[in-house]
């Protein structure tokens, strides 16, 4: 925080400004009156056949100066008093905003300014601050849920490993070392996958990323080739593997290459892992829009997903109920990482659940 010396309050400054402008107006009228007196003849004046006396310039100047002094005193009082009241009335919304800010600083995020009145600079400031509080409250709630879910997800594998070890110790005679090691290794791999996903999510939300021109078609083709190779190595041997098709259109995005690659890999992995039946289709499309943006669309077949479930798939550790394939449960962070990457690129993410089943994910990124 910047150390500042104490200065005049805004109300006092406005009051002095109002009084100063009022006195300047009085000075202008005073000068105008003096200029008008120049047109009055000097000396004692007598008019009419009877010689009636009329005031001259000196007489009028004397009276003018006397009443001008009283007028300046009255303008000073009215300017300071009226300016103080007017400034207080104008700055009342600022006090309300400051009160809400102090309460927010004390940890209360539920209060809102809710300033009434027509649209002006103060109401726009209050509405902008209320909007910021809404976003902060949602972010705090999401981070709280994320921390709780992350703690649970990271604790579960260790608890499982401890249980496996305790069971093996309790029955030394019936201990199957190979089976124990296999289960411990599988649980440990799940913990590693969860940790890596959390690290990827933190990296996706990091500021200060470097952006450059990224051609989507070759990058998507590379990720698809890796997915096909991994599917061939890990296939079940019955030929029931999803068919991956790439419909590549020209698309050059202004993005971070590593994060875009992570985005594509997560979408492809999500489409393959939750594609039931396993002989379904995964279609990837790249292209550009007339608005100067690039698009990536990943659509997969599968069972019908309820719209309310599809709307929550970007939340941490949320999985599509009934879509997880045995032996590949995932950690529920794939689409969460995708959403974070899209936000870091100021893009758009749209997830729809077609009536025929499966998911249709569309990503819009700024073009290079």
BELKALIN-V127886 format. One record per residue. N is the residue number from 1. RES is the residue in three letters. SS is DSSP state (alpha for helix, beta for strand, coil for the rest). D_LAST is the distance of its C-alpha to the last C-alpha in Angstrom with 1 decimal. Layout:
BEGIN
n=N res=RES ss=SS d_last=D_LAST
n=N res=RES ss=SS d_last=D_LAST
END
This chain:
BEGIN
n=1 res=UNK ss=coil d_last=38.2
n=2 res=UNK ss=coil d_last=39.0
n=3 res=UNK ss=coil d_last=42.8
n=4 res=UNK ss=coil d_last=43.9
n=5 res=UNK ss=coil d_last=47.4
n=6 res=UNK ss=coil d_last=49.0
n=7 res=UNK ss=coil d_last=48.7
n=8 res=UNK ss=coil d_last=49.9
n=9 res=UNK ss=coil d_last=48.8
n=10 res=UNK ss=alpha d_last=46.5
n=11 res=UNK ss=alpha d_last=49.5
n=12 res=UNK ss=alpha d_last=51.8
n=13 res=UNK ss=alpha d_last=49.3
n=14 res=UNK ss=alpha d_last=48.9
n=15 res=UNK ss=alpha d_last=52.7
n=16 res=UNK ss=alpha d_last=53.3
n=17 res=UNK ss=alpha d_last=50.7
n=18 res=UNK ss=alpha d_last=52.4
n=19 res=UNK ss=alpha d_last=55.9
n=20 res=UNK ss=alpha d_last=54.8
n=21 res=UNK ss=alpha d_last=53.5
n=22 res=UNK ss=alpha d_last=56.7
n=23 res=UNK ss=alpha d_last=58.8
n=24 res=UNK ss=alpha d_last=56.9
n=25 res=UNK ss=alpha d_last=57.7
n=26 res=UNK ss=alpha d_last=61.3
n=27 res=UNK ss=alpha d_last=61.4
n=28 res=UNK ss=alpha d_last=60.1
n=29 res=UNK ss=alpha d_last=62.9
n=30 res=UNK ss=alpha d_last=65.4
n=31 res=UNK ss=alpha d_last=64.5
n=32 res=UNK ss=alpha d_last=64.7
n=33 res=UNK ss=alpha d_last=68.2
n=34 res=UNK ss=alpha d_last=69.4
n=35 res=UNK ss=alpha d_last=68.3
n=36 res=UNK ss=alpha d_last=70.1
n=37 res=UNK ss=alpha d_last=73.3
n=38 res=UNK ss=coil d_last=73.4
n=39 res=UNK ss=coil d_last=74.6
n=40 res=UNK ss=coil d_last=77.7
n=41 res=UNK ss=coil d_last=80.8
n=42 res=UNK ss=coil d_last=82.0
n=43 res=UNK ss=coil d_last=85.5
n=44 res=UNK ss=coil d_last=87.7
n=45 res=UNK ss=beta d_last=87.6
n=46 res=UNK ss=beta d_last=90.4
n=47 res=UNK ss=beta d_last=89.9
n=48 res=UNK ss=coil d_last=92.3
n=49 res=UNK ss=coil d_last=96.0
n=50 res=UNK ss=coil d_last=96.9
n=51 res=UNK ss=coil d_last=94.6
n=52 res=UNK ss=beta d_last=92.3
n=53 res=UNK ss=beta d_last=90.2
n=54 res=UNK ss=beta d_last=86.3
n=55 res=UNK ss=coil d_last=83.9
n=56 res=UNK ss=coil d_last=82.5
n=57 res=UNK ss=alpha d_last=79.3
n=58 res=UNK ss=alpha d_last=80.5
n=59 res=UNK ss=alpha d_last=81.6
n=60 res=UNK ss=alpha d_last=78.3
n=61 res=UNK ss=alpha d_last=76.3
n=62 res=UNK ss=alpha d_last=78.3
n=63 res=UNK ss=alpha d_last=77.7
n=64 res=UNK ss=alpha d_last=74.0
n=65 res=UNK ss=alpha d_last=73.4
n=66 res=UNK ss=alpha d_last=75.2
n=67 res=UNK ss=alpha d_last=73.2
n=68 res=UNK ss=alpha d_last=69.9
n=69 res=UNK ss=alpha d_last=70.4
n=70 res=UNK ss=alpha d_last=71.0
n=71 res=UNK ss=alpha d_last=67.9
n=72 res=UNK ss=alpha d_last=65.7
n=73 res=UNK ss=alpha d_last=67.1
n=74 res=UNK ss=alpha d_last=66.4
n=75 res=UNK ss=alpha d_last=62.8
n=76 res=UNK ss=alpha d_last=62.2
n=77 res=UNK ss=alpha d_last=63.5
n=78 res=UNK ss=alpha d_last=61.6
n=79 res=UNK ss=alpha d_last=58.4
n=80 res=UNK ss=alpha d_last=58.5
n=81 res=UNK ss=alpha d_last=59.8
n=82 res=UNK ss=alpha d_last=57.8
n=83 res=UNK ss=alpha d_last=54.6
n=84 res=UNK ss=alpha d_last=55.0
n=85 res=UNK ss=alpha d_last=55.4
n=86 res=UNK ss=alpha d_last=52.6
n=87 res=UNK ss=alpha d_last=50.2
n=88 res=UNK ss=alpha d_last=51.2
n=89 res=UNK ss=alpha d_last=50.6
n=90 res=UNK ss=alpha d_last=47.1
n=91 res=UNK ss=alpha d_last=46.1
n=92 res=UNK ss=alpha d_last=47.4
n=93 res=UNK ss=alpha d_last=44.0
n=94 res=UNK ss=alpha d_last=42.7
n=95 res=UNK ss=alpha d_last=45.6
n=96 res=UNK ss=alpha d_last=44.6
n=97 res=UNK ss=alpha d_last=41.0
n=98 res=UNK ss=alpha d_last=42.3
n=99 res=UNK ss=alpha d_last=44.7
n=100 res=UNK ss=alpha d_last=41.9
n=101 res=UNK ss=alpha d_last=39.9
n=102 res=UNK ss=alpha d_last=43.0
n=103 res=UNK ss=alpha d_last=43.5
n=104 res=UNK ss=alpha d_last=39.9
n=105 res=UNK ss=alpha d_last=40.4
n=106 res=UNK ss=coil d_last=43.5
n=107 res=UNK ss=coil d_last=41.6
n=108 res=UNK ss=coil d_last=42.1
n=109 res=UNK ss=coil d_last=38.9
n=110 res=UNK ss=coil d_last=40.7
n=111 res=UNK ss=coil d_last=41.7
n=112 res=UNK ss=coil d_last=39.8
n=113 res=UNK ss=coil d_last=40.5
n=114 res=UNK ss=coil d_last=40.6
n=115 res=UNK ss=coil d_last=41.4
n=116 res=UNK ss=coil d_last=43.1
n=117 res=UNK ss=coil d_last=43.3
n=118 res=UNK ss=coil d_last=41.3
n=119 res=UNK ss=coil d_last=37.8
n=120 res=UNK ss=coil d_last=37.7
n=121 res=UNK ss=alpha d_last=36.1
n=122 res=UNK ss=alpha d_last=38.1
n=123 res=UNK ss=alpha d_last=37.5
n=124 res=UNK ss=alpha d_last=33.7
n=125 res=UNK ss=alpha d_last=34.0
n=126 res=UNK ss=alpha d_last=36.2
n=127 res=UNK ss=alpha d_last=34.0
n=128 res=UNK ss=alpha d_last=30.9
n=129 res=UNK ss=alpha d_last=33.0
n=130 res=UNK ss=alpha d_last=34.3
n=131 res=UNK ss=alpha d_last=30.8
n=132 res=UNK ss=alpha d_last=29.9
n=133 res=UNK ss=alpha d_last=33.2
n=134 res=UNK ss=alpha d_last=32.4
n=135 res=UNK ss=alpha d_last=29.2
n=136 res=UNK ss=alpha d_last=31.0
n=137 res=UNK ss=alpha d_last=33.9
n=138 res=UNK ss=alpha d_last=31.7
n=139 res=UNK ss=alpha d_last=29.9
n=140 res=UNK ss=alpha d_last=33.3
n=141 res=UNK ss=alpha d_last=34.8
n=142 res=UNK ss=alpha d_last=32.0
n=143 res=UNK ss=alpha d_last=32.2
n=144 res=UNK ss=alpha d_last=36.0
n=145 res=UNK ss=alpha d_last=35.8
n=146 res=UNK ss=alpha d_last=33.3
n=147 res=UNK ss=alpha d_last=35.6
n=148 res=UNK ss=alpha d_last=38.6
n=149 res=UNK ss=alpha d_last=36.9
n=150 res=UNK ss=alpha d_last=35.6
n=151 res=UNK ss=alpha d_last=39.1
n=152 res=UNK ss=alpha d_last=40.6
n=153 res=UNK ss=alpha d_last=38.3
n=154 res=UNK ss=alpha d_last=38.8
n=155 res=UNK ss=alpha d_last=42.5
n=156 res=UNK ss=alpha d_last=43.2
n=157 res=UNK ss=alpha d_last=42.8
n=158 res=UNK ss=alpha d_last=45.0
n=159 res=UNK ss=alpha d_last=47.6
n=160 res=UNK ss=alpha d_last=47.6
n=161 res=UNK ss=alpha d_last=48.1
n=162 res=UNK ss=alpha d_last=50.9
n=163 res=UNK ss=alpha d_last=52.5
n=164 res=UNK ss=alpha d_last=52.4
n=165 res=UNK ss=alpha d_last=53.9
n=166 res=UNK ss=alpha d_last=56.6
n=167 res=UNK ss=alpha d_last=57.6
n=168 res=UNK ss=alpha d_last=57.9
n=169 res=UNK ss=alpha d_last=60.0
n=170 res=UNK ss=alpha d_last=62.2
n=171 res=UNK ss=coil d_last=63.2
n=172 res=UNK ss=coil d_last=63.5
n=173 res=UNK ss=coil d_last=65.6
n=174 res=UNK ss=coil d_last=63.2
n=175 res=UNK ss=coil d_last=60.1
n=176 res=UNK ss=coil d_last=57.7
n=177 res=UNK ss=alpha d_last=55.8
n=178 res=UNK ss=alpha d_last=53.4
n=179 res=UNK ss=alpha d_last=52.6
n=180 res=UNK ss=alpha d_last=52.2
n=181 res=UNK ss=alpha d_last=49.8
n=182 res=UNK ss=alpha d_last=47.8
n=183 res=UNK ss=alpha d_last=47.4
n=184 res=UNK ss=alpha d_last=46.7
n=185 res=UNK ss=alpha d_last=44.0
n=186 res=UNK ss=alpha d_last=42.4
n=187 res=UNK ss=alpha d_last=42.5
n=188 res=UNK ss=alpha d_last=41.1
n=189 res=UNK ss=alpha d_last=38.2
n=190 res=UNK ss=alpha d_last=37.4
n=191 res=UNK ss=alpha d_last=37.6
n=192 res=UNK ss=alpha d_last=35.3
n=193 res=UNK ss=alpha d_last=32.7
n=194 res=UNK ss=alpha d_last=33.0
n=195 res=UNK ss=alpha d_last=32.6
n=196 res=UNK ss=alpha d_last=29.5
n=197 res=UNK ss=alpha d_last=28.0
n=198 res=UNK ss=alpha d_last=28.9
n=199 res=UNK ss=alpha d_last=27.4
n=200 res=UNK ss=alpha d_last=24.1
n=201 res=UNK ss=alpha d_last=24.2
n=202 res=UNK ss=alpha d_last=25.0
n=203 res=UNK ss=alpha d_last=22.1
n=204 res=UNK ss=alpha d_last=19.6
n=205 res=UNK ss=coil d_last=20.9
n=206 res=UNK ss=coil d_last=20.9
n=207 res=UNK ss=coil d_last=19.4
n=208 res=UNK ss=coil d_last=17.9
n=209 res=UNK ss=coil d_last=15.4
n=210 res=UNK ss=coil d_last=13.2
n=211 res=UNK ss=coil d_last=9.4
n=212 res=UNK ss=beta d_last=7.5
n=213 res=UNK ss=beta d_last=5.4
n=214 res=UNK ss=beta d_last=7.7
n=215 res=UNK ss=beta d_last=9.2
n=216 res=UNK ss=alpha d_last=11.1
n=217 res=UNK ss=alpha d_last=14.1
n=218 res=UNK ss=alpha d_last=15.6
n=219 res=UNK ss=alpha d_last=15.2
n=220 res=UNK ss=alpha d_last=16.9
n=221 res=UNK ss=alpha d_last=19.4
n=222 res=UNK ss=alpha d_last=20.4
n=223 res=UNK ss=alpha d_last=21.0
n=224 res=UNK ss=alpha d_last=22.9
n=225 res=UNK ss=alpha d_last=25.0
n=226 res=UNK ss=alpha d_last=25.9
n=227 res=UNK ss=alpha d_last=26.9
n=228 res=UNK ss=alpha d_last=29.1
n=229 res=UNK ss=alpha d_last=30.7
n=230 res=UNK ss=alpha d_last=31.4
n=231 res=UNK ss=alpha d_last=32.9
n=232 res=UNK ss=alpha d_last=35.0
n=233 res=UNK ss=alpha d_last=36.4
n=234 res=UNK ss=alpha d_last=37.1
n=235 res=UNK ss=coil d_last=38.2
n=236 res=UNK ss=coil d_last=41.6
n=237 res=UNK ss=coil d_last=42.9
n=238 res=UNK ss=coil d_last=43.5
n=239 res=UNK ss=coil d_last=40.4
n=240 res=UNK ss=coil d_last=39.2
n=241 res=UNK ss=coil d_last=35.5
n=242 res=UNK ss=coil d_last=32.6
n=243 res=UNK ss=beta d_last=30.9
n=244 res=UNK ss=beta d_last=27.2
n=245 res=UNK ss=beta d_last=25.4
n=246 res=UNK ss=beta d_last=21.8
n=247 res=UNK ss=beta d_last=20.5
n=248 res=UNK ss=coil d_last=17.2
n=249 res=UNK ss=coil d_last=15.0
n=250 res=UNK ss=coil d_last=11.9
n=251 res=UNK ss=coil d_last=8.9
n=252 res=UNK ss=beta d_last=5.8
n=253 res=UNK ss=beta d_last=4.8
n=254 res=UNK ss=beta d_last=4.2
n=255 res=UNK ss=beta d_last=7.9
n=256 res=UNK ss=coil d_last=11.3
n=257 res=UNK ss=alpha d_last=12.4
n=258 res=UNK ss=alpha d_last=16.0
n=259 res=UNK ss=alpha d_last=15.6
n=260 res=UNK ss=alpha d_last=13.5
n=261 res=UNK ss=alpha d_last=16.2
n=262 res=UNK ss=alpha d_last=18.9
n=263 res=UNK ss=alpha d_last=17.6
n=264 res=UNK ss=alpha d_last=17.9
n=265 res=UNK ss=alpha d_last=21.1
n=266 res=UNK ss=alpha d_last=22.6
n=267 res=UNK ss=alpha d_last=21.9
n=268 res=UNK ss=alpha d_last=23.5
n=269 res=UNK ss=alpha d_last=26.3
n=270 res=UNK ss=alpha d_last=27.0
n=271 res=UNK ss=alpha d_last=27.2
n=272 res=UNK ss=alpha d_last=29.5
n=273 res=UNK ss=alpha d_last=31.7
n=274 res=UNK ss=coil d_last=32.4
n=275 res=UNK ss=coil d_last=32.7
n=276 res=UNK ss=coil d_last=36.4
n=277 res=UNK ss=coil d_last=38.1
n=278 res=UNK ss=coil d_last=36.8
n=279 res=UNK ss=coil d_last=36.7
n=280 res=UNK ss=coil d_last=34.0
n=281 res=UNK ss=beta d_last=30.5
n=282 res=UNK ss=beta d_last=27.0
n=283 res=UNK ss=beta d_last=24.3
n=284 res=UNK ss=beta d_last=20.5
n=285 res=UNK ss=beta d_last=18.2
n=286 res=UNK ss=beta d_last=14.5
n=287 res=UNK ss=beta d_last=12.9
n=288 res=UNK ss=beta d_last=10.9
n=289 res=UNK ss=coil d_last=12.6
n=290 res=UNK ss=coil d_last=13.8
n=291 res=UNK ss=coil d_last=12.5
n=292 res=UNK ss=coil d_last=8.8
n=293 res=UNK ss=beta d_last=8.4
n=294 res=UNK ss=beta d_last=8.9
n=295 res=UNK ss=beta d_last=12.4
n=296 res=UNK ss=beta d_last=14.6
n=297 res=UNK ss=beta d_last=18.3
n=298 res=UNK ss=beta d_last=21.2
n=299 res=UNK ss=beta d_last=24.7
n=300 res=UNK ss=beta d_last=28.0
n=301 res=UNK ss=coil d_last=31.6
n=302 res=UNK ss=coil d_last=34.2
n=303 res=UNK ss=coil d_last=36.7
n=304 res=UNK ss=coil d_last=36.3
n=305 res=UNK ss=coil d_last=34.6
n=306 res=UNK ss=coil d_last=35.8
n=307 res=UNK ss=alpha d_last=33.3
n=308 res=UNK ss=alpha d_last=34.4
n=309 res=UNK ss=alpha d_last=33.9
n=310 res=UNK ss=alpha d_last=30.4
n=311 res=UNK ss=coil d_last=29.6
n=312 res=UNK ss=coil d_last=30.7
n=313 res=UNK ss=coil d_last=29.0
n=314 res=UNK ss=coil d_last=26.3
n=315 res=UNK ss=coil d_last=29.2
n=316 res=UNK ss=coil d_last=30.3
n=317 res=UNK ss=coil d_last=32.9
n=318 res=UNK ss=coil d_last=33.0
n=319 res=UNK ss=coil d_last=33.5
n=320 res=UNK ss=coil d_last=34.1
n=321 res=UNK ss=coil d_last=37.9
n=322 res=UNK ss=coil d_last=39.4
n=323 res=UNK ss=coil d_last=36.3
n=324 res=UNK ss=coil d_last=36.5
n=325 res=UNK ss=beta d_last=37.7
n=326 res=UNK ss=coil d_last=40.7
n=327 res=UNK ss=coil d_last=40.1
n=328 res=UNK ss=beta d_last=36.4
n=329 res=UNK ss=coil d_last=36.5
n=330 res=UNK ss=coil d_last=33.3
n=331 res=UNK ss=coil d_last=33.0
n=332 res=UNK ss=coil d_last=31.3
n=333 res=UNK ss=coil d_last=28.2
n=334 res=UNK ss=alpha d_last=25.7
n=335 res=UNK ss=alpha d_last=24.3
n=336 res=UNK ss=alpha d_last=24.8
n=337 res=UNK ss=alpha d_last=22.5
n=338 res=UNK ss=alpha d_last=19.9
n=339 res=UNK ss=alpha d_last=20.3
n=340 res=UNK ss=alpha d_last=20.1
n=341 res=UNK ss=alpha d_last=16.8
n=342 res=UNK ss=alpha d_last=15.3
n=343 res=UNK ss=alpha d_last=16.9
n=344 res=UNK ss=alpha d_last=15.6
n=345 res=UNK ss=coil d_last=11.9
n=346 res=UNK ss=coil d_last=13.3
n=347 res=UNK ss=coil d_last=12.9
n=348 res=UNK ss=beta d_last=15.9
n=349 res=UNK ss=beta d_last=18.4
n=350 res=UNK ss=beta d_last=21.1
n=351 res=UNK ss=beta d_last=24.1
n=352 res=UNK ss=beta d_last=26.7
n=353 res=UNK ss=coil d_last=30.0
n=354 res=UNK ss=coil d_last=31.1
n=355 res=UNK ss=coil d_last=34.8
n=356 res=UNK ss=coil d_last=35.2
n=357 res=UNK ss=coil d_last=34.1
n=358 res=UNK ss=coil d_last=31.3
n=359 res=UNK ss=beta d_last=28.0
n=360 res=UNK ss=beta d_last=24.8
n=361 res=UNK ss=beta d_last=21.7
n=362 res=UNK ss=beta d_last=18.5
n=363 res=UNK ss=beta d_last=15.4
n=364 res=UNK ss=beta d_last=12.6
n=365 res=UNK ss=beta d_last=9.4
n=366 res=UNK ss=beta d_last=6.6
n=367 res=UNK ss=beta d_last=3.8
n=368 res=UNK ss=coil d_last=0.0
END
